[in-house]
Amino acid sequence: MKKIFTREFIIGLSVIVAIAILIVGIDYLKGVNLFKPANFYYATYTDVAGLETAAPVTLNGYKVGQVREISYDYSNPGHIKVLLALNKELHIPDDSRANIGSTLLSGAFINLELGSSRKMLEVGSDIPTSASPDLMSSLTNDMMPKVNAILPRIDTLLYNLNLLVTDPALLASVRRLDGITENLLLTSGSLNNTMSRQVPSILNGAGGVIQNIDTITANLTLLSSQLKALPIQSTMNNVEQITENLSRFSRQLNDPGSSLGMLTSSPELYNRLNTVAADIDSLIVDIKKNPKRYISIKLL
């Protein structure tokens, strides 16, 4: 009986198994799980720049499948057909959209936007797509106008800065600053020399001033002790008593009912005094005219 497991058969079987393992391993490294059940859908695009096989298919940021195959649709020139392998549990409404998105780090991916229709797409049918600008296009459209607006300002700034740097007045100012710095160094050295020569004499003078201050302080202390020895309290009492007497005298002068008040405020007394003064004056005048009437001289 002829052997079935011949040497050639074993070699052929090993090659077939190795090829199968290689294919499965390559798909596994790409992220393709051939043993996980999936539903297949198609999406057609006019541009799939950056999209590769095994790229993720996401729904609200969560991976729900992957790109299984990308092929050019020769029956519809200008279009590229993408085969999507989605989770078996996911059902796609017929108004959903499959848009290509991209990031700087992970590259392109397909983002599913589920619709609100109750009618679901059949497995193997096409998912509608819509144009979605890629990241670089968004950056170009959004950033480039702003960059173009900023570039003239930067150019003007650099031009003005160049004029400022090459301005002779700036060079002259720098040279003046060098001269000022040198003068400050010379002044500082002169000040140090002056201080080293004059500070001792100033300190000696300050010592004399301090001695004078000590003498003045001692004199003030002596004067303070002498003032403390004076009968200041009795003097103040006498002053208060004199002030009280003057106040009483002033009240009596201002009181018309008192004797002093009557002397100062009674017009009758004033008139009488004037009359008496007038009579005395008349008497003196009469005495001068007729002295014999008042003085009698008898001779023995």
C-alpha positions as CSV (number, residue, x, y, z in Angstrom):
1,M,0.0,0.0,0.0
2,K,1.3,3.4,-1.0
3,K,2.0,5.8,1.8
4,I,-0.3,8.9,1.9
5,F,2.0,11.1,4.1
6,T,4.9,11.1,1.8
7,R,7.8,13.4,2.1
8,E,6.5,15.7,-0.6
9,F,3.0,15.9,0.9
10,I,4.4,16.9,4.3
11,I,6.5,19.6,2.7
12,G,3.6,21.0,0.7
13,L,1.3,21.0,3.7
14,S,3.9,22.8,5.8
15,V,4.3,25.4,3.1
16,I,0.5,25.9,2.9
17,V,0.3,26.2,6.7
18,A,3.2,28.6,6.8
19,I,1.6,30.8,4.1
20,A,-1.7,30.8,6.0
21,I,0.0,31.7,9.3
22,L,1.9,34.5,7.5
23,I,-1.2,35.9,6.0
24,V,-3.1,35.8,9.3
25,G,0.0,37.2,11.1
26,I,0.3,40.1,8.7
27,D,-3.5,40.9,9.0
28,Y,-3.2,40.6,12.8
29,L,-0.3,43.1,12.8
30,K,-2.4,45.4,10.7
31,G,-5.2,45.1,13.3
32,V,-7.4,42.9,11.1
33,N,-9.0,40.2,13.1
34,L,-10.1,37.5,10.7
35,F,-11.8,35.4,13.4
36,K,-14.0,38.2,14.7
37,P,-17.5,38.2,13.0
38,A,-18.3,41.5,11.2
39,N,-20.7,43.1,8.9
40,F,-19.3,44.5,5.7
41,Y,-20.4,47.8,4.1
42,Y,-19.0,49.9,1.3
43,A,-18.3,53.6,1.1
44,T,-17.3,55.5,-2.1
45,Y,-15.0,58.5,-2.1
46,T,-13.4,60.7,-4.7
47,D,-10.3,61.3,-2.6
48,V,-8.9,59.0,0.1
49,A,-5.6,60.8,0.7
50,G,-4.0,59.3,3.9
51,L,-6.5,56.5,4.3
52,E,-5.0,53.0,4.5
53,T,-6.1,49.5,5.0
54,A,-6.8,48.6,8.7
55,A,-7.5,52.3,9.4
56,P,-10.1,52.6,12.3
57,V,-13.7,53.3,11.8
58,T,-15.0,55.4,14.8
59,L,-18.4,56.3,16.1
60,N,-18.3,59.3,18.5
61,G,-14.6,58.6,19.0
62,Y,-15.0,54.9,19.7
63,K,-13.6,52.3,17.4
64,V,-16.5,50.2,15.9
65,G,-14.6,48.7,12.9
66,Q,-11.8,49.1,10.4
67,V,-11.1,49.5,6.8
68,R,-10.7,46.1,5.3
69,E,-9.9,47.0,1.6
70,I,-9.4,50.0,-0.6
71,S,-9.9,49.6,-4.4
72,Y,-10.4,51.9,-7.4
73,D,-13.8,51.6,-9.0
74,Y,-13.1,51.2,-12.6
75,S,-16.8,51.1,-13.5
76,N,-17.2,54.6,-12.0
77,P,-14.0,56.5,-12.9
78,G,-12.9,59.0,-10.4
79,H,-14.3,57.1,-7.4
80,I,-12.6,54.8,-4.9
81,K,-14.5,52.1,-3.1
82,V,-13.7,51.3,0.5
83,L,-14.8,48.1,2.2
84,L,-15.7,48.6,5.9
85,A,-15.8,45.8,8.5
86,L,-18.1,46.9,11.3
87,N,-19.1,45.2,14.5
88,K,-21.9,42.7,14.1
89,E,-24.0,44.4,16.7
90,L,-23.9,47.8,14.9
91,H,-26.9,48.7,12.7
92,I,-26.5,51.7,10.3
93,P,-29.6,53.9,9.5
94,D,-29.9,54.7,5.8
95,D,-29.4,58.5,6.4
96,S,-26.0,58.0,8.1
97,R,-22.7,59.4,6.8
98,A,-19.2,58.0,6.6
99,N,-16.7,60.8,6.5
100,I,-12.9,60.7,6.3
101,G,-11.2,62.5,9.1
102,S,-7.5,62.9,9.9
103,T,-5.2,63.8,12.7
104,L,-1.5,64.8,12.8
105,L,-0.5,61.7,14.8
106,S,-2.7,58.8,13.8
107,G,-3.4,59.7,10.1
108,A,-6.7,59.3,8.4
109,F,-9.7,57.4,9.7
110,I,-13.4,57.1,8.9
111,N,-15.9,58.7,11.2
112,L,-19.5,57.4,11.2
113,E,-22.3,59.9,11.8
114,L,-25.4,57.9,12.5
115,G,-28.7,59.3,11.2
116,S,-32.1,59.3,12.8
117,S,-33.9,57.2,10.3
118,R,-35.6,54.0,11.4
119,K,-34.8,52.2,8.2
120,M,-31.5,50.4,8.4
121,L,-29.0,49.7,5.6
122,E,-28.6,46.1,4.5
123,V,-25.3,44.4,5.1
124,G,-23.1,44.8,2.0
125,S,-24.8,48.1,0.9
126,D,-23.2,51.5,0.4
127,I,-23.0,54.0,3.3
128,P,-23.6,57.5,2.0
129,T,-20.6,59.8,2.3
130,S,-20.1,63.6,2.4
131,A,-17.2,65.8,1.7
132,S,-15.1,66.5,4.8
133,P,-12.0,68.6,4.5
134,D,-8.8,67.0,5.8
135,L,-6.7,68.5,8.6
136,M,-4.2,70.1,6.3
137,S,-6.9,71.7,4.2
138,S,-8.5,73.1,7.3
139,L,-5.1,74.4,8.5
140,T,-4.4,75.9,5.1
141,N,-7.8,77.6,4.8
142,D,-7.9,78.8,8.4
143,M,-4.3,79.6,9.2
144,M,-2.8,80.8,5.9
145,P,-5.0,84.0,5.6
146,K,-3.9,84.9,9.1
147,V,-0.3,84.1,8.4
148,N,-0.5,86.1,5.2
149,A,-1.9,89.0,7.1
150,I,0.9,88.8,9.8
151,L,3.8,88.5,7.3
152,P,3.7,92.1,6.1
153,R,3.7,93.3,9.7
154,I,6.7,91.1,10.5
155,D,8.5,92.4,7.4
156,T,7.8,96.0,8.5
157,L,9.0,95.2,12.0
158,L,12.2,93.7,10.8
159,Y,12.8,96.6,8.5
160,N,12.3,99.1,11.2
161,L,14.5,97.1,13.5
162,N,17.2,97.1,10.9
163,L,16.9,100.8,10.5
164,L,17.1,101.2,14.3
165,V,20.2,99.0,14.6
166,T,22.0,100.8,11.7
167,D,21.1,104.3,12.9
168,P,24.2,106.4,13.6
169,A,22.4,108.1,16.5
170,L,22.1,104.7,18.2
171,L,25.8,104.0,17.8
172,A,26.5,107.5,19.2
173,S,24.2,106.8,22.2
174,V,26.0,103.6,22.9
175,R,29.4,105.4,22.8
176,R,28.0,108.0,25.1
177,L,26.8,105.3,27.5
178,D,30.4,104.0,27.4
179,G,31.7,107.4,28.3
180,I,29.1,107.8,31.1
181,T,30.0,104.4,32.5
182,E,33.7,105.4,32.5
183,N,33.0,108.7,34.2
184,L,30.9,106.9,36.8
185,L,33.8,104.6,37.5
186,L,36.2,107.5,37.9
187,T,33.7,109.3,40.1
188,S,33.3,106.2,42.2
189,G,37.1,105.9,42.6
190,S,37.4,109.6,43.6
191,L,34.6,109.2,46.1
192,N,36.3,106.2,47.6
193,N,39.6,108.2,48.0
194,T,37.8,111.2,49.4
195,M,35.9,109.0,51.9
196,S,39.1,107.3,52.9
197,R,40.8,110.6,53.6
198,Q,38.0,112.6,55.1
199,V,36.0,110.0,57.0
200,P,38.4,109.9,60.0
201,S,38.3,113.6,60.4
202,I,34.6,113.6,60.1
203,L,34.4,110.9,62.7
204,N,36.7,113.0,65.0
205,G,34.4,116.0,64.6
206,A,31.5,113.8,65.2
207,G,33.1,112.8,68.5
208,G,33.4,116.4,69.5
209,V,29.8,117.1,68.6
210,I,28.8,114.1,70.7
211,Q,30.7,115.5,73.7
212,N,29.0,118.9,73.2
213,I,25.7,117.0,73.1
214,D,26.6,115.2,76.3
215,T,27.4,118.6,78.0
216,I,24.1,120.1,76.8
217,T,22.3,117.1,78.0
218,A,24.0,117.5,81.4
219,N,23.0,121.2,81.6
220,L,19.5,120.4,80.7
221,T,19.4,117.8,83.4
222,L,20.7,120.4,85.9
223,L,18.2,123.0,84.7
224,S,15.4,120.4,85.1
225,S,16.5,119.7,88.7
226,Q,16.6,123.4,89.5
227,L,13.2,123.9,88.1
228,K,11.9,121.0,90.2
229,A,13.4,122.7,93.3
230,L,11.5,126.0,92.6
231,P,8.2,126.6,94.6
232,I,6.2,126.4,91.4
233,Q,3.1,125.2,93.1
234,S,3.0,128.1,95.7
235,T,3.7,130.6,92.9
236,M,0.8,129.2,90.9
237,N,-1.4,129.4,93.9
238,N,-0.5,133.1,94.4
239,V,-1.1,133.7,90.7
240,E,-4.5,132.1,91.0
241,Q,-5.3,134.2,94.1
242,I,-4.3,137.4,92.4
243,T,-6.4,136.4,89.4
244,E,-9.3,135.8,91.6
245,N,-8.9,139.2,93.3
246,L,-8.7,140.9,90.0
247,S,-11.8,139.1,88.8
248,R,-13.6,140.2,92.0
249,F,-12.5,143.8,91.6
250,S,-13.6,143.8,88.0
251,R,-17.0,142.4,89.0
252,Q,-17.4,145.2,91.6
253,L,-16.5,147.8,89.1
254,N,-19.1,146.5,86.6
255,D,-21.8,146.1,89.3
256,P,-23.7,149.5,89.6
257,G,-25.0,148.5,93.0
258,S,-21.5,148.4,94.6
259,S,-19.6,151.4,95.9
260,L,-16.9,151.0,93.2
261,G,-19.7,150.5,90.6
262,M,-21.4,153.7,91.8
263,L,-18.2,155.6,91.5
264,T,-17.6,154.4,87.9
265,S,-21.2,154.4,86.7
266,S,-23.1,157.2,88.6
267,P,-23.3,160.5,86.5
268,E,-24.4,162.5,89.5
269,L,-21.1,161.8,91.3
270,Y,-19.3,162.8,88.2
271,N,-21.2,166.0,87.9
272,R,-20.6,166.8,91.6
273,L,-16.9,166.2,91.2
274,N,-16.9,168.5,88.2
275,T,-18.8,171.2,90.3
276,V,-16.4,170.8,93.2
277,A,-13.4,171.1,90.9
278,A,-14.9,174.2,89.4
279,D,-15.6,175.7,92.8
280,I,-12.1,175.0,94.0
281,D,-10.7,176.6,90.8
282,S,-12.9,179.7,91.4
283,L,-11.8,179.8,95.0
284,I,-8.1,179.6,94.1
285,V,-8.6,182.4,91.5
286,D,-10.4,184.6,94.1
287,I,-7.7,183.9,96.7
288,K,-5.1,185.1,94.2
289,K,-7.1,188.2,93.6
290,N,-8.2,189.1,97.1
291,P,-5.8,187.4,99.5
292,K,-6.6,189.8,102.3
293,R,-10.1,188.6,102.4
294,Y,-8.9,185.2,103.4
295,I,-5.7,185.9,105.2
296,S,-5.5,188.6,107.9
297,I,-2.2,189.7,109.2
298,K,-2.1,191.8,112.4
299,L,1.1,193.6,113.5
300,L,1.8,194.1,117.1
